[in-house]
Amino acid sequence: MIIAILVECCRHLQASGVRILPLLPAVMVLVLGLRTGAQAVGLPYSQVVNFQSWCCRHPGDLNQARIAAELARTPGGHLVFVKSKDDHASEHQWIYNDADIDASRIVWARDLGTEQNSRLVTYFAGRQVWIVDPNPAVAICEKYYPR
């Protein structure tokens, strides 16, 4: 992207009569130096590990995809409560739903305790209800039985 912007800037400067050819090698060395320096200090990465960005170096947490695939093979609709993560710095997000939540086969929701969960269970009556603990390395998905 930086190179595309530089090329466009060079085109405009050239069209305006500014002679950029002598400056081009210095500019390219500067861009290379900035890019190398940015990588050395962890930029352009906005976080230590950003699993939701194009600039990832790690594959991310595949537990949600694994559980969604298992539930997709199970007939009927599903309501899945996800417990809170112990590691609040984690970039792994679980609660993503389709635009039409009511028509989705799998509905993901945060575990908000028995009273709040029971409201969703009532609203999504007829669905199998599950609870997921995303904290272990291999997340655990079990049938949900409110106490």
C-alpha positions as CSV (number, residue, x, y, z in Angstrom):
1,M,0.0,0.0,0.0
2,I,2.8,2.4,0.9
3,I,4.5,1.7,-2.5
4,A,1.2,2.4,-4.4
5,I,0.9,5.7,-2.5
6,L,4.5,6.6,-3.3
7,V,4.0,5.8,-7.0
8,E,0.9,8.0,-7.1
9,C,2.8,10.8,-5.3
10,C,5.7,10.5,-7.8
11,R,3.2,10.7,-10.7
12,H,1.7,14.0,-9.3
13,L,5.1,15.5,-8.6
14,Q,6.4,14.6,-12.0
15,A,3.3,16.1,-13.6
16,S,3.8,19.3,-11.7
17,G,7.3,19.7,-13.0
18,V,9.3,18.6,-9.9
19,R,12.2,16.4,-10.8
20,I,11.9,13.4,-8.5
21,L,14.2,10.9,-10.3
22,P,17.3,12.0,-8.3
23,L,15.3,11.7,-5.1
24,L,13.7,8.3,-5.8
25,P,16.6,6.0,-4.5
26,A,16.7,8.0,-1.3
27,V,12.9,7.7,-0.8
28,M,13.0,4.0,-1.5
29,V,15.8,3.5,1.1
30,L,13.8,5.6,3.5
31,V,10.6,3.4,3.0
32,L,12.6,0.2,3.4
33,G,14.2,1.6,6.6
34,L,10.8,2.6,8.0
35,R,9.3,-0.8,7.1
36,T,12.2,-2.7,8.6
37,G,12.2,-0.5,11.7
38,A,8.4,-0.8,12.1
39,Q,8.6,-4.6,12.0
40,A,11.5,-4.6,14.6
41,V,9.3,-2.7,17.1
42,G,6.2,-4.8,16.4
43,L,4.4,-2.5,14.0
44,P,2.2,-2.5,11.9
45,Y,0.7,-5.0,14.3
46,S,-1.7,-3.2,16.6
47,Q,-1.6,-5.9,19.2
48,V,0.9,-8.4,20.4
49,V,-1.0,-11.1,18.6
50,N,-3.9,-10.1,16.4
51,F,-5.9,-13.1,15.3
52,Q,-8.5,-11.2,13.4
53,S,-6.2,-9.3,11.1
54,W,-4.5,-9.9,7.8
55,C,-1.2,-9.4,9.5
56,C,-1.4,-12.5,11.6
57,R,1.6,-14.7,12.3
58,H,-0.4,-17.4,14.2
59,P,-3.4,-19.4,13.0
60,G,-5.6,-18.3,15.9
61,D,-8.0,-20.3,18.1
62,L,-9.8,-22.9,16.1
63,N,-12.0,-24.2,19.0
64,Q,-15.0,-22.1,18.0
65,A,-14.8,-23.4,14.4
66,R,-14.4,-27.0,15.7
67,I,-17.4,-26.8,18.0
68,A,-19.5,-25.0,15.3
69,A,-18.7,-27.9,12.9
70,E,-19.7,-30.5,15.5
71,L,-23.0,-28.7,16.1
72,A,-23.6,-28.3,12.4
73,R,-23.5,-32.2,12.1
74,T,-26.1,-32.4,14.9
75,P,-29.7,-32.1,13.8
76,G,-31.9,-29.2,14.9
77,G,-31.2,-25.8,16.2
78,H,-28.6,-24.9,18.9
79,L,-28.2,-22.3,21.5
80,V,-24.6,-22.1,22.8
81,F,-23.7,-20.2,25.9
82,V,-20.0,-19.3,26.1
83,K,-18.4,-18.7,29.5
84,S,-16.1,-15.8,30.1
85,K,-12.5,-16.0,29.2
86,D,-10.0,-16.0,32.1
87,D,-7.5,-14.2,29.9
88,H,-9.1,-10.8,29.2
89,A,-6.2,-9.9,26.9
90,S,-7.2,-12.7,24.6
91,E,-8.1,-11.7,21.0
92,H,-10.1,-14.9,20.5
93,Q,-13.8,-14.0,20.1
94,W,-16.6,-16.5,20.2
95,I,-19.9,-14.6,20.0
96,Y,-20.6,-14.0,16.4
97,N,-24.0,-14.6,14.9
98,D,-25.6,-14.5,11.4
99,A,-27.6,-11.4,10.6
100,D,-30.9,-13.2,11.1
101,I,-30.3,-14.7,14.5
102,D,-33.7,-16.2,14.9
103,A,-33.3,-18.2,11.7
104,S,-29.7,-19.4,12.5
105,R,-29.1,-23.0,13.3
106,I,-26.5,-22.0,15.8
107,V,-26.9,-19.0,18.1
108,W,-23.9,-18.0,20.2
109,A,-24.5,-16.0,23.5
110,R,-22.5,-15.0,26.5
111,D,-23.1,-16.9,29.7
112,L,-24.8,-14.3,31.9
113,G,-26.0,-16.5,34.7
114,T,-29.0,-18.8,35.3
115,E,-31.7,-16.0,35.3
116,Q,-30.5,-14.3,32.1
117,N,-29.7,-17.5,30.4
118,S,-33.2,-18.9,31.1
119,R,-34.7,-15.9,29.3
120,L,-32.8,-16.9,26.1
121,V,-33.6,-20.6,26.6
122,T,-37.3,-19.6,26.7
123,Y,-37.0,-17.3,23.7
124,F,-35.2,-20.0,21.6
125,A,-37.5,-22.8,22.8
126,G,-37.0,-26.1,20.9
127,R,-33.3,-25.7,20.5
128,Q,-30.6,-27.9,22.1
129,V,-28.8,-25.8,24.7
130,W,-25.1,-26.0,25.2
131,I,-22.4,-24.4,27.3
132,V,-18.8,-23.9,26.3
133,D,-15.8,-23.3,28.5
134,P,-13.3,-21.6,26.1
135,N,-10.5,-21.4,28.7
136,P,-8.8,-24.8,28.2
137,A,-6.6,-25.4,25.2
138,V,-9.3,-27.7,23.8
139,A,-12.6,-25.9,24.6
140,I,-15.2,-28.0,26.3
141,C,-18.8,-28.1,25.0
142,E,-21.4,-29.8,27.1
143,K,-25.2,-29.9,27.4
144,Y,-26.5,-27.0,29.4
145,Y,-28.6,-27.9,32.5
146,P,-29.5,-24.7,34.5
147,R,-29.3,-25.2,38.2
